[in-house]
Every structure is written in C-alpha cells, then in structure tokens.
C-alpha cells in the first residue's frame, strides 16, 4: 500500500488530529494507517491465542499466528550532484540512513523480496539476503570485507556512497553499482 503523508486538518478531522497529538505521532494520515495496522495485527494474534487456549483442543487443531509484521518506507528526495567553481563534482547528502539505502538497492535490483529482513554482515555497511550482498558506506569497508562478500555471492554497491578500490577491478562481473 502506498500513502502520501497528507497532513490531517485539525478543523475537519479533529478526532484523528487529536489521536495523533495524544499518542505523540506526526499528524499525517499515514500515522493513522500505521496505528490501525499495528492494532489489527495485535487483535489477530490475541484472537488466535484465545482460540488455542480452548480446552480439549489437539495440537494439530491449534492455529499458528500469521506474520503480522509490516515495514514502513518513506520516499525522500533523490540526491543531487553539484559542480563547484573548480569543476569538482560532489554529492549532496540528504540524511538517509544506511538501512534505507540498502532497501532502496533491494527495490532497484529486484532480485530479493523486500519483505525479507536483510542479515547484517557489517552494521551500516554490508547486508545480505540469500547469496546477494548489498553494500553502502563502502569507504568504511576494508579490502578483506569486499573480497569475502564477492567470493560468496553477487555484490551490489550503493553508488551514492561508493568508494571503489583496486580490489574491485578483479571482480567486474560479480559487482554492480546501483543508483
């Protein structure tokens, strides 16, 4: 589901606005949606637990609580390339955290299911799903970290934070830069 963070008008939707303020949530429609999803999931889990407590039930008649989790993604402005008076190119930072950049790559590459939680290999730098590695903040990674990831699967590097080194020259087929 996609939803724009439309502000809640306190005059037209007083109850929704007050709910957000009372619960220390941003006063936007998506705050209400997220809260509804949380509460609906909790109710499903509670109802299944109550069903499973009934006396006389065999183990095979008990229900499993389904995956009631969800992720919330925010859209942010794309980074921009700036050219200074000397002709040097720089990238404008927009404050996106490492995990958001990883998920952006997962969406762009399209090989892995974005609902899977990536395994942390090196926090804020290397994450893994299956045999695919996703790297951001590559300037903080040493050659051994690169080599280990490359030897064990396909590697996708966040082009906005890429700091490429000589190690990668030997692995051109296994490494892709993603913007």
MODELLER restraints for C-alpha pairs under 7 A, 6 or more apart:
rsr = mdl.restraints
at = mdl.atoms
rsr.add(forms.Gaussian(group=physical.xy_distance, feature=features.Distance(at['CA:3:A'], at['CA:30:A']), mean=6.35, stdev=0.5))
rsr.add(forms.Gaussian(group=physical.xy_distance, feature=features.Distance(at['CA:5:A'], at['CA:28:A']), mean=5.44, stdev=0.5))
rsr.add(forms.Gaussian(group=physical.xy_distance, feature=features.Distance(at['CA:5:A'], at['CA:29:A']), mean=6.08, stdev=0.5))
rsr.add(forms.Gaussian(group=physical.xy_distance, feature=features.Distance(at['CA:5:A'], at['CA:30:A']), mean=5.73, stdev=0.5))
rsr.add(forms.Gaussian(group=physical.xy_distance, feature=features.Distance(at['CA:6:A'], at['CA:28:A']), mean=5.32, stdev=0.5))
rsr.add(forms.Gaussian(group=physical.xy_distance, feature=features.Distance(at['CA:6:A'], at['CA:29:A']), mean=5.69, stdev=0.5))
rsr.add(forms.Gaussian(group=physical.xy_distance, feature=features.Distance(at['CA:7:A'], at['CA:27:A']), mean=5.99, stdev=0.5))
rsr.add(forms.Gaussian(group=physical.xy_distance, feature=features.Distance(at['CA:7:A'], at['CA:28:A']), mean=4.24, stdev=0.5))
rsr.add(forms.Gaussian(group=physical.xy_distance, feature=features.Distance(at['CA:7:A'], at['CA:29:A']), mean=6.35, stdev=0.5))
rsr.add(forms.Gaussian(group=physical.xy_distance, feature=features.Distance(at['CA:8:A'], at['CA:17:A']), mean=5.97, stdev=0.5))
rsr.add(forms.Gaussian(group=physical.xy_distance, feature=features.Distance(at['CA:8:A'], at['CA:27:A']), mean=5.68, stdev=0.5))
rsr.add(forms.Gaussian(group=physical.xy_distance, feature=features.Distance(at['CA:8:A'], at['CA:28:A']), mean=5.13, stdev=0.5))
rsr.add(forms.Gaussian(group=physical.xy_distance, feature=features.Distance(at['CA:8:A'], at['CA:29:A']), mean=6.06, stdev=0.5))
rsr.add(forms.Gaussian(group=physical.xy_distance, feature=features.Distance(at['CA:10:A'], at['CA:17:A']), mean=5.42, stdev=0.5))
rsr.add(forms.Gaussian(group=physical.xy_distance, feature=features.Distance(at['CA:17:A'], at['CA:27:A']), mean=5.88, stdev=0.5))
rsr.add(forms.Gaussian(group=physical.xy_distance, feature=features.Distance(at['CA:20:A'], at['CA:26:A']), mean=6.22, stdev=0.5))
rsr.add(forms.Gaussian(group=physical.xy_distance, feature=features.Distance(at['CA:20:A'], at['CA:27:A']), mean=5.35, stdev=0.5))
rsr.add(forms.Gaussian(group=physical.xy_distance, feature=features.Distance(at['CA:21:A'], at['CA:27:A']), mean=6.81, stdev=0.5))
rsr.add(forms.Gaussian(group=physical.xy_distance, feature=features.Distance(at['CA:25:A'], at['CA:31:A']), mean=6.42, stdev=0.5))
rsr.add(forms.Gaussian(group=physical.xy_distance, feature=features.Distance(at['CA:41:A'], at['CA:68:A']), mean=5.16, stdev=0.5))
rsr.add(forms.Gaussian(group=physical.xy_distance, feature=features.Distance(at['CA:45:A'], at['CA:65:A']), mean=5.73, stdev=0.5))
rsr.add(forms.Gaussian(group=physical.xy_distance, feature=features.Distance(at['CA:48:A'], at['CA:63:A']), mean=6.46, stdev=0.5))
rsr.add(forms.Gaussian(group=physical.xy_distance, feature=features.Distance(at['CA:48:A'], at['CA:65:A']), mean=6.44, stdev=0.5))
rsr.add(forms.Gaussian(group=physical.xy_distance, feature=features.Distance(at['CA:52:A'], at['CA:62:A']), mean=5.23, stdev=0.5))
rsr.add(forms.Gaussian(group=physical.xy_distance, feature=features.Distance(at['CA:52:A'], at['CA:63:A']), mean=6.64, stdev=0.5))
rsr.add(forms.Gaussian(group=physical.xy_distance, feature=features.Distance(at['CA:79:A'], at['CA:91:A']), mean=6.73, stdev=0.5))
rsr.add(forms.Gaussian(group=physical.xy_distance, feature=features.Distance(at['CA:79:A'], at['CA:92:A']), mean=5.75, stdev=0.5))
rsr.add(forms.Gaussian(group=physical.xy_distance, feature=features.Distance(at['CA:79:A'], at['CA:93:A']), mean=6.51, stdev=0.5))
rsr.add(forms.Gaussian(group=physical.xy_distance, feature=features.Distance(at['CA:79:A'], at['CA:94:A']), mean=6.41, stdev=0.5))
rsr.add(forms.Gaussian(group=physical.xy_distance, feature=features.Distance(at['CA:80:A'], at['CA:91:A']), mean=5.87, stdev=0.5))
rsr.add(forms.Gaussian(group=physical.xy_distance, feature=features.Distance(at['CA:80:A'], at['CA:92:A']), mean=5.41, stdev=0.5))
rsr.add(forms.Gaussian(group=physical.xy_distance, feature=features.Distance(at['CA:81:A'], at['CA:89:A']), mean=6.48, stdev=0.5))
rsr.add(forms.Gaussian(group=physical.xy_distance, feature=features.Distance(at['CA:81:A'], at['CA:90:A']), mean=5.69, stdev=0.5))
rsr.add(forms.Gaussian(group=physical.xy_distance, feature=features.Distance(at['CA:81:A'], at['CA:91:A']), mean=4.71, stdev=0.5))
rsr.add(forms.Gaussian(group=physical.xy_distance, feature=features.Distance(at['CA:81:A'], at['CA:92:A']), mean=6.30, stdev=0.5))
rsr.add(forms.Gaussian(group=physical.xy_distance, feature=features.Distance(at['CA:82:A'], at['CA:89:A']), mean=5.55, stdev=0.5))
rsr.add(forms.Gaussian(group=physical.xy_distance, feature=features.Distance(at['CA:82:A'], at['CA:90:A']), mean=5.22, stdev=0.5))
rsr.add(forms.Gaussian(group=physical.xy_distance, feature=features.Distance(at['CA:82:A'], at['CA:91:A']), mean=6.13, stdev=0.5))
rsr.add(forms.Gaussian(group=physical.xy_distance, feature=features.Distance(at['CA:82:A'], at['CA:92:A']), mean=6.95, stdev=0.5))
rsr.add(forms.Gaussian(group=physical.xy_distance, feature=features.Distance(at['CA:83:A'], at['CA:89:A']), mean=4.54, stdev=0.5))
rsr.add(forms.Gaussian(group=physical.xy_distance, feature=features.Distance(at['CA:83:A'], at['CA:90:A']), mean=6.38, stdev=0.5))
rsr.add(forms.Gaussian(group=physical.xy_distance, feature=features.Distance(at['CA:98:A'], at['CA:124:A']), mean=5.17, stdev=0.5))
rsr.add(forms.Gaussian(group=physical.xy_distance, feature=features.Distance(at['CA:98:A'], at['CA:136:A']), mean=6.51, stdev=0.5))
rsr.add(forms.Gaussian(group=physical.xy_distance, feature=features.Distance(at['CA:99:A'], at['CA:124:A']), mean=6.80, stdev=0.5))
rsr.add(forms.Gaussian(group=physical.xy_distance, feature=features.Distance(at['CA:102:A'], at['CA:134:A']), mean=6.26, stdev=0.5))
rsr.add(forms.Gaussian(group=physical.xy_distance, feature=features.Distance(at['CA:102:A'], at['CA:136:A']), mean=6.88, stdev=0.5))
rsr.add(forms.Gaussian(group=physical.xy_distance, feature=features.Distance(at['CA:103:A'], at['CA:114:A']), mean=6.86, stdev=0.5))
rsr.add(forms.Gaussian(group=physical.xy_distance, feature=features.Distance(at['CA:105:A'], at['CA:158:A']), mean=6.93, stdev=0.5))
rsr.add(forms.Gaussian(group=physical.xy_distance, feature=features.Distance(at['CA:105:A'], at['CA:178:A']), mean=6.45, stdev=0.5))
rsr.add(forms.Gaussian(group=physical.xy_distance, feature=features.Distance(at['CA:106:A'], at['CA:112:A']), mean=6.34, stdev=0.5))
rsr.add(forms.Gaussian(group=physical.xy_distance, feature=features.Distance(at['CA:106:A'], at['CA:114:A']), mean=6.28, stdev=0.5))
rsr.add(forms.Gaussian(group=physical.xy_distance, feature=features.Distance(at['CA:107:A'], at['CA:114:A']), mean=6.61, stdev=0.5))
rsr.add(forms.Gaussian(group=physical.xy_distance, feature=features.Distance(at['CA:112:A'], at['CA:129:A']), mean=6.94, stdev=0.5))
rsr.add(forms.Gaussian(group=physical.xy_distance, feature=features.Distance(at['CA:118:A'], at['CA:127:A']), mean=5.76, stdev=0.5))
rsr.add(forms.Gaussian(group=physical.xy_distance, feature=features.Distance(at['CA:118:A'], at['CA:128:A']), mean=5.34, stdev=0.5))
rsr.add(forms.Gaussian(group=physical.xy_distance, feature=features.Distance(at['CA:118:A'], at['CA:129:A']), mean=5.19, stdev=0.5))
rsr.add(forms.Gaussian(group=physical.xy_distance, feature=features.Distance(at['CA:119:A'], at['CA:127:A']), mean=5.46, stdev=0.5))
rsr.add(forms.Gaussian(group=physical.xy_distance, feature=features.Distance(at['CA:119:A'], at['CA:128:A']), mean=5.01, stdev=0.5))
rsr.add(forms.Gaussian(group=physical.xy_distance, feature=features.Distance(at['CA:119:A'], at['CA:129:A']), mean=6.31, stdev=0.5))
rsr.add(forms.Gaussian(group=physical.xy_distance, feature=features.Distance(at['CA:120:A'], at['CA:126:A']), mean=6.50, stdev=0.5))
rsr.add(forms.Gaussian(group=physical.xy_distance, feature=features.Distance(at['CA:120:A'], at['CA:127:A']), mean=4.70, stdev=0.5))
rsr.add(forms.Gaussian(group=physical.xy_distance, feature=features.Distance(at['CA:120:A'], at['CA:128:A']), mean=6.53, stdev=0.5))
rsr.add(forms.Gaussian(group=physical.xy_distance, feature=features.Distance(at['CA:121:A'], at['CA:127:A']), mean=5.26, stdev=0.5))
rsr.add(forms.Gaussian(group=physical.xy_distance, feature=features.Distance(at['CA:121:A'], at['CA:128:A']), mean=6.71, stdev=0.5))
rsr.add(forms.Gaussian(group=physical.xy_distance, feature=features.Distance(at['CA:125:A'], at['CA:135:A']), mean=5.48, stdev=0.5))
rsr.add(forms.Gaussian(group=physical.xy_distance, feature=features.Distance(at['CA:125:A'], at['CA:136:A']), mean=4.89, stdev=0.5))
rsr.add(forms.Gaussian(group=physical.xy_distance, feature=features.Distance(at['CA:125:A'], at['CA:137:A']), mean=5.38, stdev=0.5))
rsr.add(forms.Gaussian(group=physical.xy_distance, feature=features.Distance(at['CA:125:A'], at['CA:138:A']), mean=6.45, stdev=0.5))
rsr.add(forms.Gaussian(group=physical.xy_distance, feature=features.Distance(at['CA:126:A'], at['CA:133:A']), mean=6.75, stdev=0.5))
rsr.add(forms.Gaussian(group=physical.xy_distance, feature=features.Distance(at['CA:126:A'], at['CA:134:A']), mean=5.74, stdev=0.5))
rsr.add(forms.Gaussian(group=physical.xy_distance, feature=features.Distance(at['CA:126:A'], at['CA:135:A']), mean=4.56, stdev=0.5))
rsr.add(forms.Gaussian(group=physical.xy_distance, feature=features.Distance(at['CA:126:A'], at['CA:136:A']), mean=6.53, stdev=0.5))
rsr.add(forms.Gaussian(group=physical.xy_distance, feature=features.Distance(at['CA:127:A'], at['CA:133:A']), mean=5.78, stdev=0.5))
rsr.add(forms.Gaussian(group=physical.xy_distance, feature=features.Distance(at['CA:127:A'], at['CA:134:A']), mean=5.21, stdev=0.5))
rsr.add(forms.Gaussian(group=physical.xy_distance, feature=features.Distance(at['CA:127:A'], at['CA:135:A']), mean=6.50, stdev=0.5))
rsr.add(forms.Gaussian(group=physical.xy_distance, feature=features.Distance(at['CA:128:A'], at['CA:134:A']), mean=6.08, stdev=0.5))
rsr.add(forms.Gaussian(group=physical.xy_distance, feature=features.Distance(at['CA:131:A'], at['CA:152:A']), mean=6.73, stdev=0.5))
rsr.add(forms.Gaussian(group=physical.xy_distance, feature=features.Distance(at['CA:131:A'], at['CA:153:A']), mean=4.78, stdev=0.5))
rsr.add(forms.Gaussian(group=physical.xy_distance, feature=features.Distance(at['CA:131:A'], at['CA:154:A']), mean=6.57, stdev=0.5))
rsr.add(forms.Gaussian(group=physical.xy_distance, feature=features.Distance(at['CA:132:A'], at['CA:153:A']), mean=5.42, stdev=0.5))
rsr.add(forms.Gaussian(group=physical.xy_distance, feature=features.Distance(at['CA:132:A'], at['CA:154:A']), mean=4.88, stdev=0.5))
rsr.add(forms.Gaussian(group=physical.xy_distance, feature=features.Distance(at['CA:132:A'], at['CA:155:A']), mean=5.94, stdev=0.5))
rsr.add(forms.Gaussian(group=physical.xy_distance, feature=features.Distance(at['CA:133:A'], at['CA:149:A']), mean=6.47, stdev=0.5))
rsr.add(forms.Gaussian(group=physical.xy_distance, feature=features.Distance(at['CA:133:A'], at['CA:153:A']), mean=6.71, stdev=0.5))
rsr.add(forms.Gaussian(group=physical.xy_distance, feature=features.Distance(at['CA:133:A'], at['CA:154:A']), mean=6.09, stdev=0.5))
rsr.add(forms.Gaussian(group=physical.xy_distance, feature=features.Distance(at['CA:133:A'], at['CA:155:A']), mean=4.70, stdev=0.5))
rsr.add(forms.Gaussian(group=physical.xy_distance, feature=features.Distance(at['CA:133:A'], at['CA:156:A']), mean=6.14, stdev=0.5))
rsr.add(forms.Gaussian(group=physical.xy_distance, feature=features.Distance(at['CA:134:A'], at['CA:155:A']), mean=5.96, stdev=0.5))
rsr.add(forms.Gaussian(group=physical.xy_distance, feature=features.Distance(at['CA:134:A'], at['CA:156:A']), mean=4.89, stdev=0.5))
rsr.add(forms.Gaussian(group=physical.xy_distance, feature=features.Distance(at['CA:134:A'], at['CA:157:A']), mean=5.96, stdev=0.5))
rsr.add(forms.Gaussian(group=physical.xy_distance, feature=features.Distance(at['CA:135:A'], at['CA:156:A']), mean=6.12, stdev=0.5))
rsr.add(forms.Gaussian(group=physical.xy_distance, feature=features.Distance(at['CA:135:A'], at['CA:157:A']), mean=4.69, stdev=0.5))
rsr.add(forms.Gaussian(group=physical.xy_distance, feature=features.Distance(at['CA:135:A'], at['CA:158:A']), mean=6.06, stdev=0.5))
rsr.add(forms.Gaussian(group=physical.xy_distance, feature=features.Distance(at['CA:136:A'], at['CA:157:A']), mean=6.06, stdev=0.5))
rsr.add(forms.Gaussian(group=physical.xy_distance, feature=features.Distance(at['CA:136:A'], at['CA:158:A']), mean=5.04, stdev=0.5))
rsr.add(forms.Gaussian(group=physical.xy_distance, feature=features.Distance(at['CA:136:A'], at['CA:161:A']), mean=6.00, stdev=0.5))
rsr.add(forms.Gaussian(group=physical.xy_distance, feature=features.Distance(at['CA:136:A'], at['CA:162:A']), mean=6.93, stdev=0.5))
rsr.add(forms.Gaussian(group=physical.xy_distance, feature=features.Distance(at['CA:137:A'], at['CA:161:A']), mean=5.16, stdev=0.5))
rsr.add(forms.Gaussian(group=physical.xy_distance, feature=features.Distance(at['CA:137:A'], at['CA:162:A']), mean=6.56, stdev=0.5))
rsr.add(forms.Gaussian(group=physical.xy_distance, feature=features.Distance(at['CA:138:A'], at['CA:161:A']), mean=6.42, stdev=0.5))
rsr.add(forms.Gaussian(group=physical.xy_distance, feature=features.Distance(at['CA:138:A'], at['CA:162:A']), mean=5.37, stdev=0.5))
rsr.add(forms.Gaussian(group=physical.xy_distance, feature=features.Distance(at['CA:138:A'], at['CA:163:A']), mean=5.44, stdev=0.5))
rsr.add(forms.Gaussian(group=physical.xy_distance, feature=features.Distance(at['CA:139:A'], at['CA:162:A']), mean=6.75, stdev=0.5))
rsr.add(forms.Gaussian(group=physical.xy_distance, feature=features.Distance(at['CA:139:A'], at['CA:163:A']), mean=4.88, stdev=0.5))
rsr.add(forms.Gaussian(group=physical.xy_distance, feature=features.Distance(at['CA:143:A'], at['CA:167:A']), mean=6.37, stdev=0.5))
rsr.add(forms.Gaussian(group=physical.xy_distance, feature=features.Distance(at['CA:149:A'], at['CA:155:A']), mean=6.84, stdev=0.5))
rsr.add(forms.Gaussian(group=physical.xy_distance, feature=features.Distance(at['CA:150:A'], at['CA:174:A']), mean=6.66, stdev=0.5))
rsr.add(forms.Gaussian(group=physical.xy_distance, feature=features.Distance(at['CA:154:A'], at['CA:174:A']), mean=5.30, stdev=0.5))
rsr.add(forms.Gaussian(group=physical.xy_distance, feature=features.Distance(at['CA:154:A'], at['CA:175:A']), mean=6.36, stdev=0.5))
rsr.add(forms.Gaussian(group=physical.xy_distance, feature=features.Distance(at['CA:155:A'], at['CA:174:A']), mean=6.16, stdev=0.5))
rsr.add(forms.Gaussian(group=physical.xy_distance, feature=features.Distance(at['CA:155:A'], at['CA:175:A']), mean=4.81, stdev=0.5))
rsr.add(forms.Gaussian(group=physical.xy_distance, feature=features.Distance(at['CA:155:A'], at['CA:176:A']), mean=6.33, stdev=0.5))
rsr.add(forms.Gaussian(group=physical.xy_distance, feature=features.Distance(at['CA:156:A'], at['CA:175:A']), mean=5.85, stdev=0.5))
rsr.add(forms.Gaussian(group=physical.xy_distance, feature=features.Distance(at['CA:156:A'], at['CA:176:A']), mean=4.88, stdev=0.5))
rsr.add(forms.Gaussian(group=physical.xy_distance, feature=features.Distance(at['CA:156:A'], at['CA:177:A']), mean=5.78, stdev=0.5))
rsr.add(forms.Gaussian(group=physical.xy_distance, feature=features.Distance(at['CA:156:A'], at['CA:178:A']), mean=6.42, stdev=0.5))
rsr.add(forms.Gaussian(group=physical.xy_distance, feature=features.Distance(at['CA:157:A'], at['CA:176:A']), mean=6.20, stdev=0.5))
rsr.add(forms.Gaussian(group=physical.xy_distance, feature=features.Distance(at['CA:157:A'], at['CA:177:A']), mean=4.79, stdev=0.5))
rsr.add(forms.Gaussian(group=physical.xy_distance, feature=features.Distance(at['CA:157:A'], at['CA:178:A']), mean=5.84, stdev=0.5))
rsr.add(forms.Gaussian(group=physical.xy_distance, feature=features.Distance(at['CA:158:A'], at['CA:177:A']), mean=6.10, stdev=0.5))
rsr.add(forms.Gaussian(group=physical.xy_distance, feature=features.Distance(at['CA:158:A'], at['CA:178:A']), mean=5.21, stdev=0.5))
rsr.add(forms.Gaussian(group=physical.xy_distance, feature=features.Distance(at['CA:158:A'], at['CA:179:A']), mean=6.24, stdev=0.5))
rsr.add(forms.Gaussian(group=physical.xy_distance, feature=features.Distance(at['CA:159:A'], at['CA:177:A']), mean=5.34, stdev=0.5))
rsr.add(forms.Gaussian(group=physical.xy_distance, feature=features.Distance(at['CA:159:A'], at['CA:178:A']), mean=5.25, stdev=0.5))
rsr.add(forms.Gaussian(group=physical.xy_distance, feature=features.Distance(at['CA:159:A'], at['CA:179:A']), mean=5.11, stdev=0.5))
rsr.add(forms.Gaussian(group=physical.xy_distance, feature=features.Distance(at['CA:160:A'], at['CA:179:A']), mean=6.45, stdev=0.5))
